[in-house]
Amino acid sequence: MLFVGNQRGGAKDLALHLMKDDNERVEVHEIRGFASNDLMSALRESYAISRATKCKQHLFSLSVNAPPIEGASNDDFLDAIGRAEKTLGLTGQPRAIVFHEKEGRDGQVRRHAHAVWSRIDADAMKAKQLSFTKAKLMELSRELYLEHDWRMPQGMLNKPDRDPRKFTHEQWQQAKRAKKDPENIIGIFQDSWSVSDSSASFGHALEEHGYVLAQGRRGFVGVDYKGEVYAVSKWTKKKAKEVREKLGDHKDLPNVDQAHESAAQMVTDRLKEIQAEKAREEQERQSRLEAKRASQEQHAREMRQRQLRDQRQRRLSEAQERADRLRKGLLGLLDRVTGKRRQTLEQNAKEQSLTHFRDQAERQARQLRERHASSQVQQKQTSLTSHYQKVQSELREDVQNLTPKPDDDKERQKQDVKARLARNRQRNRSQNRSRDGPSFER
């Protein structure tokens, strides 16, 4: 079932829309919880009650459509509406259900339903809070499609896992840390089953989630990049007979080892792309840091020249000010006699010494700021370079782990041979016991 629901007001407009004669047939199936027996009066009743609250959108309107190529009975529609009511938290609220039959573009008459609830809780005199209605209805719709084994629309698919050819480095790290949720795996296999009608389309749908369809010992299986094997009948919750009827013969499919290599190759190719992306990012980062360092050096050079120029002008100005303190002529002679000139000279010498230390301190402070800024850039570069080298090392290790090694293949073949021999011995012992019959010892 496909649901389209929204909160709304406009009781009169909604009633007129639901009862208009554009449809081939209109059937008011149910009016529950209202004092009125007709649709218009019932929805107006909801509006009248809402006037005692602050709620403007006092109704929740839901349209329910069945897949056009599938048959859906009245009971299917009513079951879907009932489950939607429970999911949305509208259980027990006044409700009206209207069925429409309308001719489609292909000339076929199709049936759909509308359900309208009053959101006003008459006891509490406040509206029912409805949150995340779209997500809740989408999840319920998926459940109904799976239960009825209807072909699910592409837009309804739930994709908990990304396409293995499009994941980012962050998603890859998260995937390595996290364990796969069985519910997510079931959702992937069921979604892929719902949108496919053949072995090729089912395999393509699985491949979008990182699984490769293969032939197992007893039928169809999906294999991921780690080599984990998932039986299709188990994870789609379908009988083996249904799987065979839909997917046909599995002999043309790769075996488990080949599927593992294919799935691992998809991930390996993407990891190599990420390695190249990280290398480009590192090169761009180095270029930006070099440009920043050059800009800092240019700025420091300009500030140094400006400081030296400003200090020189200030020293000349202050020297002129000190020289002006020494009076000339008769006044200067008087200063010499009274000793004032000597005091002025001592003051000038002291101020000149202080000026030297002040300028030196300013130059040292500027140099410290420059060194600190340069040190920060260097530390950042060292840290990012170390991180880049660590990331590349991890990616190289991941690629190596995913790349099958000849020795591993030989070891796997040896283990397969040993397991096969052990099964044969066990089968022979069982056959011998059954042929000889039971033995009794006294």
C-alpha positions as a printed NumPy array, in Angstrom:
array([[  0.   ,   0.   ,   0.   ],
       [  1.091,   3.547,  -0.72 ],
       [  0.168,   6.146,   1.902],
       [ -0.075,   9.913,   1.485],
       [ -1.081,  11.684,   4.667],
       [ -1.053,  15.183,   6.098],
       [ -2.518,  17.318,   8.854],
       [ -5.04 ,  19.837,   7.637],
       [ -8.021,  22.028,   8.404],
       [-10.784,  22.911,   5.944],
       [-13.396,  20.372,   7.016],
       [-15.959,  21.529,   4.456],
       [-13.523,  21.513,   1.519],
       [-12.263,  18.043,   2.437],
       [-15.793,  16.635,   2.692],
       [-16.712,  18.106,  -0.707],
       [-13.521,  16.678,  -2.242],
       [-14.16 ,  13.184,  -0.882],
       [-17.802,  13.184,  -2.046],
       [-17.363,  14.777,  -5.494],
       [-18.724,  12.857,  -8.463],
       [-15.506,  12.806, -10.505],
       [-15.134,   9.216,  -9.33 ],
       [-16.99 ,   6.296, -10.88 ],
       [-18.228,   5.311,  -7.442],
       [-18.051,   6.838,  -3.938],
       [-18.786,   4.721,  -0.877],
       [-18.77 ,   6.076,   2.675],
       [-17.715,   2.874,   4.371],
       [-17.512,   4.033,   7.995],
       [-18.137,   7.03 ,  10.247],
       [-16.955,   6.201,  13.749],
       [-16.852,   8.259,  16.92 ],
       [-18.853,  11.227,  15.605],
       [-22.343,  12.224,  16.698],
       [-23.233,  12.864,  13.048],
       [-23.974,  10.132,  10.515],
       [-22.937,  11.935,   7.31 ],
       [-19.435,  12.919,   6.266],
       [-19.924,  16.683,   5.975],
       [-21.536,  16.974,   9.418],
       [-18.914,  14.714,  10.998],
       [-15.973,  16.784,   9.756],
       [-17.735,  20.02 ,  10.732],
       [-18.24 ,  18.516,  14.174],
       [-14.461,  18.045,  14.445],
       [-13.99 ,  21.683,  13.453],
       [-16.506,  22.848,  16.083],
       [-14.678,  20.948,  18.828],
       [-11.291,  22.3  ,  17.654],
       [-12.541,  25.864,  18.23 ],
       [-12.175,  25.225,  21.958],
       [ -8.45 ,  24.572,  21.418],
       [ -5.637,  26.386,  19.651],
       [ -5.373,  23.682,  16.961],
       [ -5.786,  24.916,  13.388],
       [ -5.135,  21.614,  11.581],
       [ -7.635,  19.469,  13.473],
       [ -7.834,  16.662,  10.887],
       [ -5.407,  14.048,   9.598],
       [ -6.219,  12.95 ,   6.05 ],
       [ -4.755,   9.743,   4.603],
       [ -5.09 ,   8.358,   1.082],
       [ -4.399,   4.643,   0.586],
       [ -3.527,   3.214,  -2.836],
       [ -2.843,  -0.384,  -3.761],
       [ -0.277,  -1.306,  -6.455],
       [ -1.983,  -0.981,  -9.851],
       [ -0.992,  -4.459, -11.016],
       [ -1.923,  -6.188,  -7.761],
       [ -5.363,  -7.017,  -6.422],
       [ -6.308,  -5.62 ,  -3.001],
       [ -9.55 ,  -6.427,  -1.212],
       [-11.579,  -4.245,   1.16 ],
       [-10.08 ,  -6.193,   4.052],
       [ -6.58 ,  -5.33 ,   2.829],
       [ -7.476,  -1.622,   2.755],
       [ -9.125,  -1.742,   6.195],
       [ -6.175,  -3.647,   7.663],
       [ -3.766,  -1.063,   6.251],
       [ -5.856,   1.828,   7.643],
       [ -6.061,   0.157,  11.048],
       [ -2.318,  -0.365,  11.193],
       [ -1.705,   3.199,  10.055],
       [ -4.001,   4.43 ,  12.835],
       [ -1.994,   2.501,  15.43 ],
       [  1.343,   3.596,  13.953],
       [  0.374,   7.279,  13.982],
       [ -1.004,   7.155,  17.538],
       [ -4.613,   7.891,  16.532],
       [ -6.172,   4.77 ,  18.059],
       [ -9.704,   5.467,  19.253],
       [ -9.981,   8.854,  17.572],
       [-13.138,   9.658,  15.553],
       [-12.641,   8.352,  12.015],
       [-14.282,   8.27 ,   8.605],
       [-13.399,   5.921,   5.732],
       [-14.401,   6.546,   2.114],
       [-13.772,   4.236,  -0.856],
       [-13.366,   5.583,  -4.391],
       [-13.425,   3.758,  -7.684],
       [-11.902,   5.706, -10.552],
       [-10.959,   4.931, -14.13 ],
       [ -7.214,   5.171, -14.775],
       [ -5.42 ,   6.295, -17.918],
       [ -5.296,   2.72 , -19.156],
       [ -9.087,   2.436, -18.941],
       [ -9.007,   0.141, -15.909],
       [-11.216,   1.009, -12.919],
       [ -9.155,   0.98 ,  -9.726],
       [-10.146,   1.217,  -6.098],
       [ -8.495,   3.363,  -3.453],
       [ -9.452,   4.576,   0.004],
       [ -9.388,   7.739,   2.091],
       [ -9.348,   7.849,   5.875],
       [ -9.851,  10.997,   7.955],
       [ -9.281,  11.249,  11.696],
       [-10.091,  14.029,  14.103],
       [ -6.921,  14.918,  15.998],
       [ -8.825,  16.477,  18.904],
       [ -8.879,  14.435,  22.11 ],
       [-12.312,  15.343,  23.502],
       [-11.397,  14.344,  27.075],
       [ -8.161,  16.358,  27.257],
       [ -9.373,  19.026,  24.822],
       [ -6.076,  19.138,  22.957],
       [ -4.805,  17.808,  19.636],
       [ -2.932,  14.531,  19.305],
       [  0.738,  15.187,  18.634],
       [  1.842,  13.659,  15.314],
       [  5.57 ,  13.439,  14.616],
       [  7.555,  11.866,  11.754],
       [  4.355,  10.769,  10.02 ],
       [  6.009,  10.434,   6.611],
       [  8.762,   8.133,   7.883],
       [  6.309,   6.029,   9.902],
       [  3.946,   5.597,   6.958],
       [  6.847,   4.747,   4.632],
       [  8.02 ,   1.992,   6.996],
       [  4.481,   0.61 ,   7.3  ],
       [  4.121,   0.681,   3.515],
       [  7.33 ,  -1.337,   3.128],
       [  6.046,  -3.909,   5.631],
       [  2.778,  -4.306,   3.726],
       [  4.566,  -4.713,   0.385],
       [  6.777,  -7.432,   1.849],
       [  3.884,  -9.222,   3.554],
       [  1.785,  -9.316,   0.37 ],
       [  4.838, -10.092,  -1.806],
       [  4.08 ,  -7.124,  -4.057],
       [  6.785,  -5.619,  -6.236],
       [  8.108,  -2.644,  -4.322],
       [  8.653,   0.743,  -6.027],
       [ 12.271,   1.883,  -6.256],
       [ 11.58 ,   5.069,  -4.273],
       [ 10.425,   3.049,  -1.274],
       [ 13.606,   1.052,  -0.811],
       [ 15.387,   1.305,   2.487],
       [ 19.159,   1.531,   1.902],
       [ 21.043,   1.107,   5.19 ],
       [ 24.248,   0.257,   3.307],
       [ 25.815,   2.462,   0.679],
       [ 26.839,   1.402,  -2.804],
       [ 30.322,  -0.122,  -2.278],
       [ 31.629,   1.821,  -5.254],
       [ 30.638,   5.179,  -3.76 ],
       [ 31.525,   5.051,  -0.056],
       [ 33.782,   7.684,   1.486],
       [ 36.844,   7.111,   3.645],
       [ 34.849,   8.028,   6.764],
       [ 32.097,   5.552,   5.849],
       [ 34.687,   2.837,   5.234],
       [ 36.239,   3.414,   8.673],
       [ 32.789,   3.33 ,  10.277],
       [ 31.895,   0.124,   8.432],
       [ 35.092,  -1.536,   9.678],
       [ 34.312,  -0.552,  13.284],
       [ 30.631,  -1.517,  13.202],
       [ 29.178,  -4.991,  13.016],
       [ 26.436,  -5.59 ,  10.465],
       [ 22.931,  -5.491,  11.908],
       [ 20.976,  -8.657,  10.924],
       [ 17.831,  -6.554,  10.494],
       [ 19.647,  -4.371,   7.968],
       [ 20.84 ,  -7.423,   6.043],
       [ 17.293,  -8.823,   5.949],
       [ 16.056,  -5.448,   4.719],
       [ 18.657,  -5.397,   1.932],
       [ 17.783,  -8.894,   0.69 ],
       [ 14.032,  -8.307,   0.96 ],
       [ 14.241,  -4.946,  -0.811],
       [ 16.318,  -6.462,  -3.597],
       [ 13.855,  -9.337,  -3.885],
       [ 10.872,  -6.957,  -4.072],
       [ 12.25 ,  -4.884,  -6.965],
       [ 13.502,  -7.788,  -9.068],
       [ 11.828, -10.28 , -11.378],
       [ 14.788, -12.377, -12.492],
       [ 18.201, -13.591, -11.429],
       [ 19.908, -10.744, -13.316],
       [ 17.838,  -7.979, -11.74 ],
       [ 18.132,  -9.537,  -8.268],
       [ 21.905,  -9.821,  -8.639],
       [ 22.12 ,  -6.204,  -9.794],
       [ 20.032,  -5.04 ,  -6.826],
       [ 22.248,  -6.962,  -4.401],
       [ 25.387,  -5.589,  -6.055],
       [ 24.233,  -2.046,  -5.253],
       [ 24.596,  -2.99 ,  -1.584],
       [ 27.948,  -4.774,  -1.923],
       [ 26.769,  -8.377,  -2.321],
       [ 27.408, -10.644,  -5.295],
       [ 24.848, -13.294,  -6.232],
       [ 26.483, -16.73 ,  -6.475],
       [ 25.751, -20.442,  -6.575],
       [ 26.113, -22.129,  -3.226],
       [ 26.076, -25.807,  -2.407],
       [ 22.298, -25.866,  -2.068],
       [ 21.12 , -22.894,  -4.094],
       [ 21.443, -19.159,  -4.43 ],
       [ 23.624, -17.218,  -2.006],
       [ 24.899, -13.67 ,  -1.626],
       [ 28.575, -13.083,  -0.852],
       [ 30.091,  -9.895,   0.593],
       [ 33.647,  -8.56 ,   0.326],
       [ 34.672, -10.374,   3.514],
       [ 33.653, -13.721,   2.037],
       [ 30.579, -14.089,   4.283],
       [ 27.905, -16.231,   2.614],
       [ 24.194, -15.428,   2.979],
       [ 21.591, -17.957,   1.778],
       [ 18.983, -16.121,  -0.296],
       [ 16.039, -18.176,   0.961],
       [ 17.006, -17.507,   4.589],
       [ 17.579, -13.754,   4.318],
       [ 14.587, -13.074,   2.043],
       [ 12.428, -15.351,   4.221],
       [ 11.216, -17.179,   1.117],
       [ 10.958, -20.913,   0.539],
       [ 13.633, -22.496,  -1.617],
       [ 11.   , -23.429,  -4.186],
       [  9.897, -19.764,  -4.521],
       [ 13.521, -18.708,  -4.972],
       [ 14.1  , -21.286,  -7.713],
       [ 10.879, -20.339,  -9.513],
       [ 11.774, -16.641,  -9.55 ],
       [ 15.528, -16.796, -10.154],
       [ 15.706, -19.929, -12.323],
       [ 18.926, -21.918, -12.715],
       [ 21.953, -20.829, -10.705],
       [ 24.57 , -22.791, -12.671],
       [ 25.557, -19.749, -14.743],
       [ 26.421, -17.794, -11.609],
       [ 29.946, -17.63 , -10.146],
       [ 30.831, -19.883,  -7.244],
       [ 31.389, -18.563,  -3.742],
       [ 35.131, -18.   ,  -4.175],
       [ 34.654, -16.149,  -7.457],
       [ 31.869, -14.038,  -5.953],
       [ 34.085, -13.221,  -2.978],
       [ 36.843, -12.065,  -5.307],
       [ 34.36 ,  -9.954,  -7.279],
       [ 32.898,  -8.327,  -4.166],
       [ 36.362,  -7.723,  -2.738],
       [ 37.501,  -6.269,  -6.072],
       [ 34.665,  -3.719,  -5.999],
       [ 35.758,  -2.542,  -2.562],
       [ 39.437,  -2.684,  -3.517],
       [ 38.863,  -0.479,  -6.557],
       [ 37.077,   2.079,  -4.408],
       [ 39.855,   1.989,  -1.785],
       [ 42.415,   2.681,  -4.488],
       [ 40.323,   5.628,  -5.645],
       [ 40.275,   6.893,  -2.05 ],
       [ 44.072,   6.528,  -1.915],
       [ 44.361,   8.718,  -5.01 ],
       [ 41.857,  11.211,  -3.57 ],
       [ 43.816,  11.421,  -0.323],
       [ 47.043,  11.938,  -2.264],
       [ 45.459,  14.814,  -4.193],
       [ 44.102,  16.277,  -0.968],
       [ 47.569,  16.045,   0.62 ],
       [ 49.167,  17.764,  -2.372],
       [ 46.579,  20.551,  -2.266],
       [ 47.073,  20.902,   1.494],
       [ 50.84 ,  21.159,   1.081],
       [ 50.342,  23.838,  -1.582],
       [ 48.02 ,  25.79 ,   0.716],
       [ 50.478,  25.544,   3.616],
       [ 53.363,  26.662,   1.415],
       [ 51.299,  29.617,   0.228],
       [ 50.384,  30.432,   3.821],
       [ 54.018,  30.193,   4.921],
       [ 55.137,  32.448,   2.057],
       [ 52.382,  34.916,   2.948],
       [ 53.469,  34.872,   6.589],
       [ 57.088,  35.488,   5.641],
       [ 56.114,  38.38 ,   3.376],
       [ 53.915,  39.853,   6.099],
       [ 56.691,  39.441,   8.694],
       [ 59.183,  41.137,   6.364],
       [ 56.852,  44.078,   5.841],
       [ 56.119,  44.37 ,   9.576],
       [ 59.848,  44.262,  10.349],
       [ 60.599,  47.067,   7.89 ],
       [ 57.657,  49.115,   9.161],
       [ 58.736,  48.655,  12.769],
       [ 62.32 ,  49.678,  12.012],
       [ 61.082,  52.734,  10.102],
       [ 58.676,  53.743,  12.861],
       [ 61.321,  53.266,  15.562],
       [ 63.831,  55.324,  13.598],
       [ 61.379,  58.189,  13.162],
       [ 60.416,  58.009,  16.813],
       [ 64.06 ,  58.048,  17.95 ],
       [ 64.77 ,  61.124,  15.795],
       [ 61.698,  62.878,  17.162],
       [ 62.608,  62.028,  20.747],
       [ 66.269,  63.065,  20.192],
       [ 65.065,  66.41 ,  18.851],
       [ 62.804,  66.789,  21.88 ],
       [ 65.707,  66.109,  24.245],
       [ 67.98 ,  68.519,  22.352],
       [ 65.36 ,  71.247,  22.653],
       [ 65.566,  70.96 ,  26.437],
       [ 69.133,  72.383,  26.368],
       [ 68.686,  76.156,  26.305],
       [ 71.169,  78.412,  24.499],
       [ 72.544,  81.869,  24.959],
       [ 72.333,  83.623,  28.336],
       [ 69.728,  81.134,  29.543],
       [ 72.026,  78.273,  28.662],
       [ 74.855,  80.024,  30.532],
       [ 72.56 ,  80.426,  33.511],
       [ 71.711,  76.687,  33.369],
       [ 75.418,  75.857,  33.393],
       [ 75.995,  78.094,  36.439],
       [ 73.006,  76.739,  38.372],
       [ 73.686,  73.067,  37.415],
       [ 70.349,  72.669,  35.632],
       [ 72.081,  71.794,  32.35 ],
       [ 73.819,  68.865,  34.009],
       [ 70.491,  67.583,  35.339],
       [ 68.951,  67.89 ,  31.882],
       [ 71.844,  65.983,  30.322],
       [ 71.451,  63.176,  32.888],
       [ 67.712,  62.991,  32.223],
       [ 68.325,  62.89 ,  28.458],
       [ 70.894,  60.107,  28.83 ],
       [ 68.513,  58.086,  31.004],
       [ 65.63 ,  58.49 ,  28.554],
       [ 67.887,  57.551,  25.629],
       [ 68.905,  54.361,  27.438],
       [ 65.252,  53.528,  28.153],
       [ 64.419,  54.193,  24.519],
       [ 67.037,  51.657,  23.432],
       [ 65.639,  48.951,  25.733],
       [ 62.061,  49.771,  24.692],
       [ 62.86 ,  49.401,  20.984],
       [ 64.751,  46.2  ,  21.644],
       [ 61.799,  44.752,  23.623],
       [ 59.389,  45.651,  20.814],
       [ 61.598,  43.905,  18.254],
       [ 61.876,  40.806,  20.456],
       [ 58.082,  40.694,  20.969],
       [ 57.565,  40.898,  17.212],
       [ 60.085,  38.114,  16.633],
       [ 58.329,  35.918,  19.209],
       [ 54.994,  36.444,  17.491],
       [ 56.521,  35.537,  14.136],
       [ 58.164,  32.417,  15.537],
       [ 54.909,  31.378,  17.252],
       [ 52.902,  31.783,  14.05 ],
       [ 55.529,  29.89 ,  12.058],
       [ 55.645,  27.168,  14.717],
       [ 51.87 ,  26.742,  14.578],
       [ 51.975,  26.267,  10.815],
       [ 54.826,  23.789,  11.148],
       [ 53.054,  21.821,  13.889],
       [ 49.879,  21.684,  11.829],
       [ 51.822,  20.517,   8.794],
       [ 53.624,  17.838,  10.82 ],
       [ 50.353,  16.641,  12.388],
       [ 48.487,  16.489,   9.067],
       [ 51.396,  14.793,   7.335],
       [ 51.515,  12.165,  10.076],
       [ 47.761,  11.643,   9.784],
       [ 48.   ,  11.351,   5.998],
       [ 50.765,   8.772,   6.242],
       [ 48.712,   6.783,   8.782],
       [ 45.615,   6.879,   6.557],
       [ 47.573,   5.77 ,   3.494],
       [ 49.195,   2.981,   5.492],
       [ 45.785,   1.732,   6.66 ],
       [ 44.379,   1.899,   3.138],
       [ 47.34 ,  -0.021,   1.725],
       [ 46.881,  -2.657,   4.419],
       [ 43.137,  -2.895,   3.677],
       [ 43.829,  -3.31 ,  -0.038],
       [ 46.4  ,  -6.02 ,   0.671],
       [ 43.981,  -7.841,   2.974],
       [ 41.255,  -7.767,   0.323],
       [ 43.554,  -8.908,  -2.479],
       [ 43.508, -12.719,  -2.688],
       [ 46.934, -14.31 ,  -2.395],
       [ 47.992, -17.47 ,  -4.249],
       [ 49.055, -19.089,  -0.983],
       [ 45.64 , -18.391,   0.495],
       [ 43.963, -19.996,  -2.51 ],
       [ 46.119, -23.122,  -2.157],
       [ 45.414, -23.297,   1.561],
       [ 41.683, -22.874,   0.937],
       [ 41.769, -25.653,  -1.652],
       [ 43.569, -27.937,   0.809],
       [ 40.96 , -27.231,   3.464],
       [ 38.151, -27.9  ,   0.983],
       [ 39.731, -31.222,   0.016],
       [ 40.148, -32.224,   3.671],
       [ 36.55 , -31.298,   4.437],
       [ 35.298, -33.233,   1.405],
       [ 37.29 , -36.325,   2.418],
       [ 35.968, -36.089,   5.962],
       [ 32.383, -35.91 ,   4.699],
       [ 32.959, -38.904,   2.431],
       [ 34.388, -40.951,   5.318],
       [ 31.442, -40.025,   7.52 ],
       [ 28.981, -40.94 ,   4.773],
       [ 30.705, -44.292,   4.178],
       [ 30.615, -45.155,   7.89 ],
       [ 26.899, -44.296,   7.983],
       [ 26.205, -46.493,   4.959],
       [ 28.183, -49.402,   6.441],
       [ 26.281, -49.217,   9.72 ],
       [ 22.925, -49.157,   7.955],
       [ 23.927, -52.115,   5.716],
       [ 25.256, -54.303,   8.548],
       [ 22.281, -53.607,  10.769],
       [ 22.324, -53.153,  14.551],
       [ 24.782, -55.19 ,  16.603],
       [ 24.136, -56.575,  20.092],
       [ 26.794, -57.431,  22.592],
       [ 26.358, -59.86 ,  25.454]])
